[in-house]
Amino acid sequence: MRYIGGMNAERALYEDPAALDLSRKRALADIEAGRVVPNEAVTDWLKTWGTADEKPIPAEWLK
């Protein structure tokens, strides 16, 4: 087996059904609470990557 950063690279990210269920519940709670970023805003930010005008991730997205 190969390990990257202490994780088994051959194992699926959500091989554990309980972890997948918890992740889905957290995502739905974020959506219901309005903790989302519009796709257009993310796309505009990503377009700056690798350019002279590369932008850091907006702090308000991390709240």
Secondary structure, 3 states (H helix, E strand, C coil): CCEECCEECCCCCCCCHHHHHHHHHHHHHHHHCCCCCCHHHHHHHHCCCCCCCCCCCCHHHHC
